Amino acid sequence: MRARTSVLLWPPYLGLLALVALLASALWRIPPVDVAHAQATPDDFNPSVNGVSFALALQPDGRILAGGDFRFVGGQTRNRIARINPDGGLDPAFDPNANNLSATVVVQPDGKILVAGAFSVIGGQQRAGLARLNTAVAARQELTVSADGTTVTWTRGGASPELAWVTFEFARDGEPFTPLGFGARSSGGWQLAGLSLPDGQSYRLRARGIYEGSLVETVLRVESSLEPTPTTGPTSTPGPTPPSRVQIYLPLVAR
C-alpha cells in the first residue's frame, strides 16, 4: 500500500491578499501624526527674488550668495548674482552685475568667489562663462585652545567658506598627528570640548574641514614657557611661574 502525499496549492492572488492584510494591520498600529508639527512652514526670511536661483553658497558669517537668472532681489536691481544677509535683506555692497545667468557659485578658502554660468561680462569686465570675484571682507580664521586645555575652537568668519564637517588632531613634537574627535558647530566656527591637553609641554593642534570636495586645514603650535619672575616678600627670590601656553598660529592651508 503506497502512502499518498497531497500538496495544497494556494491561488496566487491569496498570497497577495495576505500581504495586503499584513500591511494594513501594521499601518493600523502606527499612531496618528500631528499634522501641525509635521508641516514645514516658512519663517520671515524673504529675499524676494524675481527669477530662478540655480546656486547657493553659505558664508560662515551667515550671508548667502545666490546665483541664477533673476534681475531683482528685494525690489533692488541685482543681475543674476547677489549676496543676502541672514535676515533676508540684500547686501548693498555686493553687486557683480552679470549679463547672463549664473549657474554655480563657490567660495574659495581665501574668501574669493568663483562664478560659472552663461555670462560674457561680469563686474564690467569680459569674462566668458567663468569668473573669480574679490570680496571686500577678507576670510578670517583662528585656531585657539582654552587656558585649561579642555577646549579647542576654530573660529571662522568673514568670507571664509562654510564647512561640512571638521576634525581636530593633536601631535607632540616629532610625532604624527592623532585624532582628537569631530568638532561641533559653535558661534562663528567649530569647537571640541572635554579634552585634557598637556600643560608645560609643546605640541601642535590641527583643524581640518571639508567643503565642496576640498580640504582646508589650519595648524596651531602651542609652546610652554617657564619664565622666572621675582616673588615679593622679606626674602625675595626668583621663582618660576606656572607653565603658560604660547599660541603660534600657522596660516591656512587649502588643498
C-alpha atoms as one frame of an Amber mdcrd trajectory, in Angstrom:
protein
   0.000   0.000   0.000   1.524   3.322  -1.075   1.320   6.417   1.043  -0.037
   9.409  -0.757   1.235  12.914  -0.192  -1.130  15.667  -1.105   0.022  19.271
  -1.691  -2.429  22.099  -1.244  -1.826  24.778  -3.883  -2.963  28.312  -2.975
  -4.173  30.521  -5.760  -1.577  33.292  -6.422  -3.975  36.086  -5.514  -4.421
  34.705  -1.981  -0.749  35.382  -1.221  -1.168  38.960  -2.391  -4.261  39.381
  -0.234  -2.358  38.053   2.782   0.416  40.611   2.195  -2.100  43.442   1.907
  -3.760  42.330   5.143  -0.396  42.265   6.919   0.460  45.787   5.756  -2.965
  47.067   6.760  -2.520  45.587  10.215   0.868  47.279  10.592  -0.444  50.645
   9.420  -3.326  50.396  11.867  -0.813  50.289  14.727   1.019  53.472  13.637
  -0.016  56.353  15.904  -1.668  59.346  14.260   0.656  62.117  13.057   0.288
  65.602  14.471  -0.160  67.495  11.214   0.503  70.858  12.845   4.027  69.782
  13.809   4.753  67.701  10.706   4.337  70.553   8.239   7.326  72.773   7.392
   6.272  76.393   7.224   8.465  79.302   6.038   9.770  81.783   8.579  10.151
  85.520   7.945  13.206  85.072   5.659  12.012  86.532   2.341  14.654  87.940
  -0.060  12.018  88.164  -2.830  13.949  87.078  -5.928  12.072  87.737  -9.171
  13.563  84.821 -11.114  15.160  81.404 -10.760  18.011  80.722  -8.311  20.311
  77.953  -9.533  23.130  78.121  -6.968  23.581  78.976  -3.294  26.761  79.268
  -1.209  26.761  79.910   2.531  29.438  82.038   4.199  30.355  81.438   7.875
  29.025  84.882   8.801  25.577  83.719   7.712  25.411  85.660   4.471  24.180
  83.773   1.425  25.471  84.017  -2.137  22.796  83.369  -4.752  23.282  82.861
  -8.466  20.645  82.334 -11.120  18.559  84.032 -13.771  16.985  86.934 -11.893
  17.051  90.720 -12.220  15.774  91.943  -8.853  16.258  90.932  -5.208  14.191
  92.623  -2.540  12.977  95.154  -5.086  16.523  96.266  -5.957  18.416  95.548
  -9.156  20.726  92.549  -8.932  21.564  90.891 -12.224  21.988  87.113 -11.817
  24.122  87.149  -8.653  23.533  88.646  -5.207  24.557  88.352  -1.584  21.820
  88.190   1.021  22.154  88.996   4.719  20.984  86.462   7.342  17.786  88.456
   7.894  16.879  88.194   4.196  17.902  91.722   3.289  20.082  92.440   0.276
  23.779  93.180   0.843  24.141  96.620  -0.788  27.945  96.375  -1.112  27.940
  93.297  -3.370  26.810  93.776  -6.991  28.851  91.887  -9.648  26.166  92.544
 -12.306  26.469  89.554 -14.661  24.968  89.961 -18.137  23.610  86.401 -18.262
  22.693  83.616 -15.871  25.000  82.363 -13.104  24.692  78.610 -12.610  27.360
  77.839  -9.984  28.773  79.799  -7.037  31.692  78.521  -4.906  33.632  80.254
  -2.114  37.407  79.697  -2.052  39.311  79.285   1.236  40.703  82.824   0.844
  37.183  84.219   0.523  37.230  84.884  -3.211  34.116  83.784  -5.081  34.093
  81.589  -8.186  31.117  82.034 -10.505  30.290  79.908 -13.557  27.448  80.435
 -16.000  26.422  81.726 -19.410  27.624  85.302 -18.920  30.242  87.100 -21.000
  30.526  90.254 -18.874  30.624  90.460 -15.070  31.699  93.366 -12.906  32.055
  95.466 -16.050  34.775  93.189 -17.434  34.710  90.497 -20.084  34.701  87.013
 -18.593  33.405  84.182 -20.767  31.431  81.835 -18.543  33.813  81.765 -15.575
  34.990  84.498 -13.214  36.583  84.947  -9.832  35.340  87.800  -7.680  37.184
  89.685  -4.977  35.362  90.469  -1.776  35.729  93.475   0.481  35.518  91.232
   3.546  38.580  89.009   3.866  38.478  85.442   5.113  39.161  85.324   8.852
  40.018  82.317  10.959  41.824  81.455  14.167  42.580  78.187  15.957  42.806
  78.548  19.753  42.975  76.364  22.858  41.469  77.348  26.192  43.749  78.229
  29.122  42.886  74.992  30.937  43.471  72.856  27.841  39.953  71.432  27.742
  38.537  73.126  24.645  39.784  73.747  21.111  37.999  76.333  18.959  38.347
  77.037  15.239  36.817  80.459  14.670  35.956  81.217  11.057  34.411  84.365
   9.702  34.355  86.983   7.012  34.347  85.473   3.542  35.636  82.048   4.614
  33.668  79.180   3.057  31.254  77.228   5.221  32.480  73.722   6.057  30.514
  70.481   6.015  32.397  68.918   8.939  35.566  69.438  10.971  38.058  67.197
  12.798  40.675  68.161  15.383  44.052  66.430  15.787  46.936  66.528  18.294
  50.671  65.865  17.963  53.695  66.173  20.224  56.904  67.436  18.661  58.386
  64.899  16.295  55.291  62.682  16.361  52.453  62.265  13.843  49.017  63.733
  14.395  46.428  61.614  16.183  42.667  62.305  16.127  41.013  64.168  18.996
  37.500  63.962  17.584  34.905  65.663  15.422  34.105  69.304  16.053  30.657
  70.644  16.844  29.328  73.864  15.391  29.707  76.850  17.670  29.083  80.559
  17.355  31.251  81.636  14.437  33.046  78.350  13.939  33.703  74.855  15.309
  34.619  73.553  18.743  35.701  70.388  20.546  35.358  70.289  24.347  36.069
  67.735  27.071  39.785  67.484  26.278  42.779  67.192  28.583  45.640  68.735
  26.632  49.046  68.691  28.359  50.322  71.736  30.213  54.003  72.535  30.446
  54.667  70.858  27.094  54.918  71.975  23.496  52.580  70.421  20.965  50.653
  71.066  17.770  46.938  71.144  17.052  45.412  70.756  13.624  41.883  71.554
  12.469  40.668  70.106   9.188  37.453  70.784   7.353  35.756  69.694   4.162
  33.736  71.842   1.791  32.816  71.277  -1.852  35.169  68.293  -2.001  38.191
  70.373  -0.895  40.291  70.089   2.260  41.012  73.144   4.414  43.329  72.881
   7.396  44.939  75.124  10.000  47.770  74.256  12.399  48.399  75.830  15.795
  51.673  75.333  17.645  51.386  75.655  21.415  54.610  76.285  23.306  55.048
  76.385  27.077  57.296  78.920  28.759  58.777  78.933  32.268  59.983  82.492
  32.630  61.434  83.209  36.113  59.722  86.051  37.941  60.690  87.531  41.306
  58.449  86.821  44.257  57.593  89.529  46.772  58.288  89.352  50.494  61.034
  89.808  53.045  63.244  87.319  51.239  62.702  87.987  47.563  63.954  85.119
  45.437  63.248  84.366  41.802  60.788  81.608  41.160  59.211  80.050  38.085
  55.720  80.972  37.021  53.238  78.220  36.212  53.521  76.979  32.638  51.690
  79.227  30.205  50.517  78.331  26.733  52.033  80.464  24.000  49.958  80.018
  20.867  51.631  80.378  17.484  49.193  80.488  14.599  50.258  78.944  11.305
  48.405  80.212   8.223  45.679  78.480   6.296  46.494  75.566   4.048  43.996
  74.592   1.358  44.203  71.521  -0.826
